[in-house]
Amino acid sequence: MTEILTPEAREFVADLHRQFAARRDELLALRALRRAEVARTGRLDFLPETVDVREGAWTVPAAPADLVDRRVEITGPTERKMTINALNSGAKVWLADLEDANTPHWANVIGGQVNLYEAVRRTISFDSPEGKHYELGPGPYPTIVVRPRGWHLDERHLPREDGTPGVGALVDFGLYFFHNAQELIERGSGPYFYLPKMESHLEARLWNDVFIHAQDHLGVPRGTIRATVLIETIPAAFEMDEILHELRDHAAGLNAGRWDYLFSIIKYFRDAGESFVLPDRAAVTMTAPFMRAYTELLVATCHRRGAFAMGGMAAFIPSRRDPEVNAVAIGKVRDDKEREARDGFDGSWVAHPDLVPVCREIFDAALGNGANQLGKQRPDVSVTADDLLNIAATPGSVTDAGVRGNVEVALRYLEAWLRGNGAVGIHNLMEDAATAEISRSQVWQWIHQGVRTEEGTPITAELVHRLEDEVLAEIRGQLGDEGYKASRFDDARTLFERVALADDFADFLTVPAYELID
C-alpha cells in the first residue's frame, strides 16, 4: 500500500479533487433532473442544441500503434491471479476492470493498483494458497486499458479536503496515471482508459478536462491519454457523436456495453408503462430491434469519426465437465461475434481466456490482412429516436423461471460482492454488477407495473419473499449450516430487498452496498 499511497500520489489525487470534484457533483444533480423530465414526458431524443456536432465533418486522431488492432479484448478484475491470466490470454487488449467486476473494498482498490503497477512493469507473479505458481509467459501481452469507477461512486478512504468522500473515478484514474503514465510511454504504450456509466457529453467534457489537467501537471504531452467510452446508458446512446467530440484528441472509440445498457433502459423507463417492460433477461438478445438500432448506430457513428467500435461481452464460462453445455454456449458466442464482425465492429469482448481463440478466429476471418474495420462505413444506417426506444417490439415473455433466476442471481452475486468478489461465475455465466442491476431492476419494475408471468403468476413482494426463502434454503443445503453462517447471504437478502422491493428506486445498488463493506 505504501508504494501506491505515497505523499506525492496522494497530493496528485487531492489536486484532482480540488479541481474537479464539485463539477462532478453538479453533473450528478443534472442526471436526476434529466431523468425526472423523462419521467414526466416519457421521451428522450437527440439534442437540438448539438445538431452541428452531429452533422459536422470531423474525426478523432489516429490511434497509437498498440491500439490499432483490438480484435479480441479480455475483461476482468485486477485481482492478482486474474491479472496474470489475462496478460497470458493471447488477447489484444486487457480491460483491467476497477469497476463492475471489482468490488470497492479498500484492499481491492489498492491491491488492484499494486497489481497494475507490476503488470505494467512485467514483474507480477502469484503463489496460490494451494501451492500453484502463476507468472507471465513469454508474451506478447495485451495492451492494458483501465476502467475506473463511474462518476457516481464515492471513495471514503481518500476524502476531499473538507472531509466529504472522494470521487472513486478520480482516485482510480489518479493513482494509475500518476504511477504508470511515464513508464507506459517509455515502453512504447500509453495510459489508456475505458470510461463507464456516462449519461451525457457534459460528463465526457469533464473527463477531457481531467485528462488535460493531469497531463499538464505531470509533463505528459496532451493527447497521450486515449479513452474508449462505454455507451451503456440510454441517454448516452443519443449523444455518441457529442461524447467523441468532447474527448477530442483523447478519443479512441465507443463500446456497446450491453448489460448496463439494458439496466439503464429499465431504470430510465421503469414507470413508463407496459410498453417499456422487458421480458426475461435471457430472452433479450442482441437481435431485438432496439438493441440492433443501438449497435448499428454505434458502428456507423464510430467509423464516420475514425473511432473504433467495440462489441459486447461474451459472458459464458466454459465447463470442463459438460461438453454439451459448452457446445451450445460456444455456438451462441460464435453467432454473436459473427454478427458483430459482419456489422463492422473492430473487435469484441470475452470474459474467459478459453473464449479468446473463438473470438479471434471470427475477427481474423472478417479482418483479413487488416487490423480493424475502420474503412467499413455504414451509410445505410439511419436510426431514429423511435428505433432506440422501440422496447415494445422485443420478443419474449416474463416467466416464473425468469423471476426466480433474477432473485437467485442477485442473491448469489450480492453475497459474493459483499465478501469482496465482483466477478462471479453463476450457472456458467460470468456475472458482474451490471447483470445484478438488471436482475433487481426487473423485479422492481415487474412489481410496480403489476406484471404477471406467462404462467399467470402475479409478481409481488410476497412472491419475491417466497422465492428468496426457496433459493436460500437450497444454498444452505449446499453450504451446510456452518458454511451458511460464515457467509453474507442474510446481508445480501436485506440489500436485495432494499434495492428491489422499496417504493423508491435506488439508482445504483452499489451505492447502498458500499455502506456495508470496509
C-alpha positions in Angstrom: 0.0 0.0 0.0 2.8 2.4 0.9 4.2 2.1 -2.7 0.9 3.4 -4.1 -0.2 5.9 -1.4 3.0 7.9 -1.5 2.7 11.6 -0.3 3.2 12.7 -4.0 0.4 10.4 -5.3 -2.0 11.4 -2.5 -1.3 15.1 -3.3 -2.0 14.4 -7.0 -5.3 12.9 -6.2 -6.1 15.7 -3.8 -5.4 18.2 -6.6 -7.8 16.4 -8.9 -10.5 16.6 -6.2 -9.9 20.3 -5.7 -10.1 20.9 -9.4 -13.0 18.6 -10.5 -15.0 17.1 -7.6 -17.5 19.9 -7.4 -18.2 19.7 -11.1 -18.8 16.0 -10.8 -21.4 16.7 -8.0 -23.2 19.2 -10.3 -23.3 16.7 -13.1 -24.8 14.0 -10.9 -27.5 16.5 -9.9 -28.2 17.2 -13.6 -28.7 13.4 -14.1 -31.5 13.5 -11.6 -33.1 16.5 -13.2 -33.0 14.9 -16.7 -34.4 11.6 -15.5 -37.3 13.5 -13.8 -38.0 15.2 -17.1 -38.0 11.9 -18.9 -40.4 10.5 -16.3 -42.7 13.5 -16.9 -42.7 13.4 -20.7 -41.9 9.7 -21.3 -39.5 10.8 -24.1 -35.8 11.0 -24.9 -34.5 12.5 -28.1 -31.3 13.7 -29.9 -30.3 17.1 -28.6 -31.3 20.0 -30.8 -28.5 22.2 -29.4 -25.8 19.9 -30.7 -27.0 19.2 -34.2 -23.9 21.0 -35.7 -21.7 18.4 -33.9 -23.7 15.5 -35.3 -23.7 16.9 -38.8 -20.2 18.3 -38.8 -17.3 16.7 -40.8 -14.7 15.9 -38.1 -12.7 12.9 -37.0 -10.8 11.8 -33.9 -7.0 11.4 -34.2 -5.4 8.1 -35.4 -4.9 5.5 -32.8 -1.5 4.8 -31.2 0.3 1.7 -32.6 -0.7 -0.6 -29.7 -4.4 0.3 -30.0 -4.8 -0.2 -33.8 -5.7 -3.9 -33.5 -8.3 -4.6 -30.9 -9.9 -7.7 -32.4 -10.3 -9.5 -29.1 -10.4 -7.9 -25.7 -10.5 -9.8 -22.4 -12.1 -8.2 -19.4 -11.7 -8.9 -15.7 -10.9 -7.5 -12.3 -7.4 -6.6 -11.3 -7.2 -9.5 -8.8 -3.7 -10.9 -8.9 -4.2 -14.3 -10.4 -6.7 -13.0 -12.9 -4.3 -10.2 -13.9 -1.7 -12.8 -14.8 -4.2 -15.0 -16.7 -5.4 -12.0 -18.7 -1.9 -11.0 -19.7 -1.2 -14.6 -20.7 -4.5 -15.0 -22.6 -3.4 -14.1 -26.1 -6.0 -11.2 -26.3 -5.0 -8.0 -28.0 -6.3 -5.8 -25.1 -6.9 -6.4 -21.4 -9.7 -4.3 -19.9 -8.4 -4.1 -16.4 -11.6 -3.5 -14.5 -11.7 -1.4 -11.4 -15.5 -1.0 -11.8 -18.2 -3.6 -12.3 -16.1 -6.7 -11.9 -14.3 -5.3 -8.9 -15.7 -4.5 -5.5 -14.5 -1.2 -3.9 -13.3 -2.8 -0.7 -10.2 -0.7 0.1 -8.0 -3.8 -0.1 -9.2 -4.3 -3.7 -8.8 -0.7 -4.6 -5.2 -0.5 -3.5 -4.4 -4.1 -4.3 -5.6 -3.5 -7.9 -3.3 -0.5 -8.2 -0.3 -2.6 -6.9 -1.1 -5.4 -9.4 -1.4 -2.8 -12.3 1.9 -1.3 -11.3 3.6 -4.7 -11.5 1.7 -5.7 -14.7 2.9 -2.5 -16.5 6.5 -3.4 -15.5 6.0 -7.2 -16.2 7.1 -8.1 -12.7 3.9 -9.7 -11.4 3.7 -13.2 -10.1 1.5 -15.1 -7.6 1.6 -18.2 -5.5 -1.8 -19.5 -4.5 -2.7 -20.9 -1.1 -3.0 -24.3 -2.8 0.7 -24.0 -3.9 0.2 -23.2 -7.6 2.6 -20.7 -9.1 1.4 -18.1 -11.6 3.8 -16.0 -13.7 3.9 -14.2 -17.0 4.6 -16.2 -20.1 6.8 -15.1 -23.0 4.2 -12.7 -24.5 3.3 -10.8 -26.5 1.0 -9.3 -23.9 -2.3 -7.4 -24.3 -2.4 -3.6 -24.3 -3.7 -2.5 -20.9 -6.8 -0.4 -20.8 -8.0 0.5 -17.3 -11.7 1.0 -16.4 -12.0 3.4 -13.4 -15.2 3.6 -11.4 -18.1 5.6 -12.8 -18.8 9.2 -11.8 -21.5 8.2 -9.3 -19.3 6.2 -6.9 -17.6 7.7 -3.9 -14.3 6.7 -2.2 -14.4 7.4 1.5 -10.8 6.3 2.2 -9.3 9.3 0.3 -11.7 12.1 1.2 -11.7 15.6 -0.1 -10.1 18.3 2.0 -13.5 19.2 3.6 -13.9 15.6 4.8 -16.6 14.6 2.4 -16.0 11.3 0.4 -13.7 11.5 -2.5 -14.7 10.6 -6.1 -13.9 6.9 -7.0 -13.3 7.8 -10.6 -10.6 10.4 -9.7 -9.0 8.1 -7.2 -8.7 5.2 -9.7 -7.6 7.3 -12.6 -5.3 9.5 -10.5 -3.3 6.7 -8.8 -2.9 4.7 -12.0 -1.9 7.7 -14.1 0.5 9.1 -11.5 2.4 5.8 -11.1 2.3 4.4 -14.6 1.9 7.1 -17.3 5.6 7.7 -17.8 6.5 4.1 -17.5 4.0 3.1 -20.2 5.2 5.8 -22.5 8.8 4.6 -22.2 7.6 1.1 -23.0 6.0 2.3 -26.2 2.4 2.3 -24.9 0.4 4.9 -23.0 -2.2 5.5 -20.3 -5.4 4.2 -21.9 -8.8 4.1 -20.3 -12.3 2.7 -20.6 -14.8 5.3 -19.3 -18.1 3.8 -17.9 -21.6 4.9 -17.0 -21.6 8.3 -18.6 -25.0 9.8 -19.3 -24.1 13.0 -21.3 -21.4 14.7 -23.3 -21.0 17.1 -20.4 -19.7 14.2 -18.4 -17.2 13.5 -21.3 -16.2 17.1 -21.2 -15.3 16.7 -17.5 -13.2 13.7 -18.3 -11.4 15.6 -21.1 -10.6 18.4 -18.7 -9.3 15.9 -16.1 -7.1 14.4 -18.8 -5.7 17.8 -19.9 -5.0 18.9 -16.3 -3.3 15.6 -15.4 -1.1 15.5 -18.5 -0.1 19.1 -18.0 0.6 18.5 -14.3 3.0 15.6 -14.9 4.5 17.0 -18.1 2.9 14.4 -20.3 2.0 15.6 -23.9 -1.6 16.3 -24.4 -3.3 13.5 -26.4 -1.2 10.8 -24.9 -4.2 9.6 -22.9 -6.7 7.7 -25.0 -10.2 6.8 -23.9 -12.8 4.4 -25.1 -16.3 5.2 -23.8 -18.8 2.6 -22.9 -22.2 3.5 -24.3 -24.1 1.7 -21.6 -26.8 4.2 -20.7 -29.8 5.1 -22.8 -29.2 8.9 -22.7 -25.6 8.4 -23.9 -26.9 6.5 -26.9 -28.4 9.8 -28.1 -25.1 11.6 -27.7 -22.5 9.3 -29.3 -21.2 12.0 -31.6 -21.1 14.6 -28.9 -19.2 12.3 -26.5 -16.5 11.6 -29.0 -16.3 15.3 -29.9 -15.9 16.4 -26.3 -13.0 14.0 -25.8 -11.3 15.4 -28.9 -7.6 14.4 -29.0 -8.2 11.8 -26.3 -10.9 9.8 -28.1 -10.3 6.2 -29.2 -13.7 4.7 -29.6 -17.0 3.5 -28.2 -18.1 0.2 -26.8 -21.5 -1.4 -26.8 -21.9 -2.1 -23.0 -25.0 -4.2 -23.5 -25.7 -5.3 -19.9 -25.6 -1.9 -18.3 -27.5 -0.6 -21.3 -30.4 -2.9 -20.6 -30.3 -1.9 -16.9 -30.3 1.8 -17.9 -33.4 1.4 -20.1 -35.2 -0.4 -17.3 -34.1 2.3 -14.8 -35.0 5.3 -17.0 -38.4 4.0 -18.1 -39.3 2.0 -15.0 -42.6 3.9 -14.6 -43.4 4.5 -18.2 -46.0 1.7 -18.7 -46.1 -1.8 -20.1 -44.5 -0.8 -23.5 -41.2 -0.4 -21.6 -41.4 -3.7 -19.7 -38.7 -6.1 -20.9 -39.2 -9.9 -20.9 -36.8 -12.3 -19.0 -33.2 -11.2 -19.3 -32.2 -14.4 -21.1 -34.9 -13.6 -23.8 -33.4 -10.2 -24.6 -30.8 -10.9 -27.3 -28.8 -8.5 -29.5 -31.2 -9.2 -32.3 -34.1 -7.4 -30.5 -35.0 -4.3 -32.7 -34.0 -1.7 -30.1 -30.6 -3.4 -29.5 -30.0 -3.7 -33.2 -30.6 0.1 -33.6 -28.2 0.8 -30.7 -25.3 -1.3 -32.1 -25.8 -0.2 -35.7 -25.8 3.4 -34.7 -22.7 2.9 -32.6 -20.7 1.3 -35.5 -21.9 4.0 -38.0 -21.0 6.8 -35.6 -17.6 5.5 -34.7 -16.4 4.7 -38.3 -17.7 8.0 -39.6 -15.4 9.7 -37.0 -12.4 7.4 -37.4 -13.0 5.8 -33.9 -13.1 2.1 -33.0 -16.4 0.3 -32.4 -16.0 -2.4 -29.8 -18.5 -5.2 -29.4 -20.2 -6.5 -26.3 -19.4 -9.1 -23.7 -19.4 -12.9 -24.2 -20.1 -13.8 -20.6 -20.1 -17.6 -20.9 -17.7 -19.6 -18.7 -16.7 -22.9 -20.4 -17.3 -26.0 -18.4 -14.6 -28.6 -18.4 -17.1 -31.2 -17.2 -20.0 -30.8 -19.6 -19.1 -30.7 -23.3 -22.8 -30.5 -24.3 -23.2 -27.2 -22.3 -20.0 -25.9 -23.9 -21.2 -26.8 -27.4 -24.5 -25.0 -27.1 -23.0 -21.9 -25.4 -20.0 -21.6 -27.7 -22.4 -21.8 -30.6 -24.2 -18.8 -29.2 -21.0 -16.9 -28.7 -20.0 -17.6 -32.3 -23.3 -16.4 -33.6 -22.9 -13.2 -31.5 -19.4 -12.5 -32.6 -20.0 -13.3 -36.2 -22.9 -10.8 -36.3 -20.7 -8.1 -34.7 -17.9 -8.8 -37.3 -20.5 -8.5 -40.1 -21.8 -5.3 -38.7 -18.4 -3.7 -38.8 -17.2 -3.9 -35.2 -13.5 -3.7 -34.8 -13.3 -6.3 -32.1 -15.2 -7.7 -29.1 -15.1 -8.7 -25.5 -14.8 -12.1 -23.8 -14.8 -12.8 -20.1 -12.8 -16.1 -20.1 -9.4 -17.0 -21.7 -10.8 -20.1 -23.4 -13.0 -17.8 -25.5 -10.1 -15.7 -26.8 -9.4 -18.2 -29.7 -13.1 -18.3 -30.6 -13.4 -14.5 -30.9 -10.0 -14.1 -32.5 -10.9 -16.7 -35.2 -14.1 -14.9 -36.2 -12.5 -11.5 -36.4 -9.4 -12.9 -38.2 -11.7 -14.0 -40.9 -13.5 -10.7 -41.0 -10.4 -8.5 -41.0 -8.3 -10.5 -43.4 -5.0 -8.7 -43.6 -6.3 -5.6 -41.9 -6.1 -4.6 -38.2 -9.6 -3.2 -37.9 -12.7 -2.3 -39.9 -12.5 1.5 -39.7 -12.9 1.6 -43.5 -16.2 -0.1 -43.3 -18.5 2.8 -43.3 -22.2 2.4 -42.7 -24.1 5.0 -44.8 -27.0 2.6 -44.9 -27.7 3.1 -41.2 -30.4 5.5 -40.2 -31.5 5.3 -36.6 -34.3 7.4 -35.1 -35.2 8.1 -31.5 -38.2 5.8 -32.0 -35.9 3.0 -33.1 -33.7 3.3 -30.0 -36.9 3.3 -27.8 -38.8 0.5 -29.5 -38.8 -1.7 -26.5 -42.3 -3.0 -27.1 -41.1 -4.9 -30.2 -38.8 -7.1 -28.1 -39.9 -10.8 -28.4 -40.2 -13.0 -25.3 -42.1 -13.0 -22.1 -41.8 -12.9 -18.4 -41.8 -16.3 -16.9 -41.8 -17.9 -13.5 -38.3 -19.2 -14.2 -37.1 -15.8 -15.1 -38.3 -14.2 -11.9 -36.7 -17.0 -9.9 -33.5 -16.6 -11.9 -33.3 -12.9 -11.2 -33.7 -13.5 -7.4 -31.1 -16.2 -7.4 -28.5 -14.3 -9.4 -29.0 -11.2 -7.3 -28.6 -13.0 -4.0 -25.6 -15.1 -5.1 -23.9 -12.1 -6.7 -24.5 -9.7 -3.8 -23.3 -12.2 -1.3 -20.0 -12.6 -3.2 -19.8 -8.8 -3.7 -20.1 -8.1 0.0 -17.2 -10.6 0.6 -15.0 -8.7 -2.0 -15.6 -10.6 -5.2 -17.1 -8.5 -8.1 -16.9 -11.1 -10.9 -18.9 -14.3 -10.0 -19.5 -17.4 -12.0 -23.1 -18.5 -11.7 -24.5 -21.3 -13.9 -21.7 -20.9 -16.4 -22.1 -17.2 -16.8 -19.7 -14.5 -15.5 -22.0 -12.2 -13.6 -20.9 -8.7 -12.5 -22.6 -5.6 -11.1 -24.3 -4.9 -14.4 -26.2 -8.2 -14.5 -27.1 -7.9 -10.9 -28.5 -4.5 -11.6 -30.7 -6.0 -14.4 -31.9 -8.7 -12.1 -33.0 -6.4 -9.3 -34.4 -3.6 -11.5 -36.5 -6.0 -13.5 -38.0 -7.3 -10.2 -38.7 -3.8 -9.1 -40.3 -2.8 -12.5 -42.4 -6.0 -12.8 -43.8 -5.5 -9.3 -44.6 -1.8 -9.8 -46.1 -2.4 -13.3 -48.3 -5.2 -12.0 -46.8 -7.8 -14.4 -48.0 -11.4 -14.4 -45.8 -14.2 -15.7 -46.5 -16.2 -18.8 -47.8 -18.9 -16.4 -50.2 -16.4 -14.8 -48.3 -15.7 -11.5 -48.7 -12.1 -10.3 -45.2 -10.7 -9.4 -45.4 -9.2 -6.0 -43.2 -8.7 -3.0 -44.8 -11.7 -1.4 -43.7 -13.8 -4.3 -40.2 -12.5 -4.1 -40.0 -13.3 -0.4 -41.1 -16.9 -1.1 -38.5 -17.2 -3.8 -35.8 -15.8 -1.5 -36.7 -18.4 1.1 -36.5 -21.2 -1.5 -33.2 -20.0 -3.0 -31.6 -19.5 0.4 -32.8 -22.9 1.6 -31.2 -24.5 -1.4 -27.9 -22.6 -0.8 -27.9 -23.6 2.9 -28.3 -27.2 1.9 -25.3 -26.8 -0.4 -23.1 -25.0 2.2 -24.3 -26.7 5.4 -25.3 -24.7 8.5 -21.7 -23.7 9.4 -20.9 -22.6 5.9 -24.1 -20.6 5.6 -23.4 -18.9 9.0 -20.0 -17.9 7.7 -21.5 -16.4 4.5 -23.2 -13.0 4.0 -26.4 -14.3 2.5 -28.5 -12.7 5.1 -26.9 -9.3 4.4 -27.4 -10.0 0.7 -31.1 -10.6 1.2 -31.5 -7.4 3.2 -29.6 -5.4 0.5 -31.6 -7.1 -2.3 -34.9 -6.2 -0.7 -33.7 -2.6 -0.2 -33.0 -2.2 -3.9 -35.7 -4.4 -5.4 -38.7 -4.0 -3.1 -38.6 -0.5 -1.8 -41.1 2.1 -3.1 -38.2 4.4 -4.2 -35.8 3.1 -6.9 -32.2 3.2 -5.9 -30.2 4.5 -8.9 -27.3 2.0 -8.3 -27.3 -1.0 -6.0 -23.5 -0.5 -5.4 -24.2 2.8 -3.6 -26.0 1.3 -0.6 -23.9 -1.8 -0.9 -20.8 0.4 -0.3 -22.1 1.2 3.1 -21.8 -2.5 4.1 -18.1 -3.0 3.3 -14.7 -1.9 4.6 
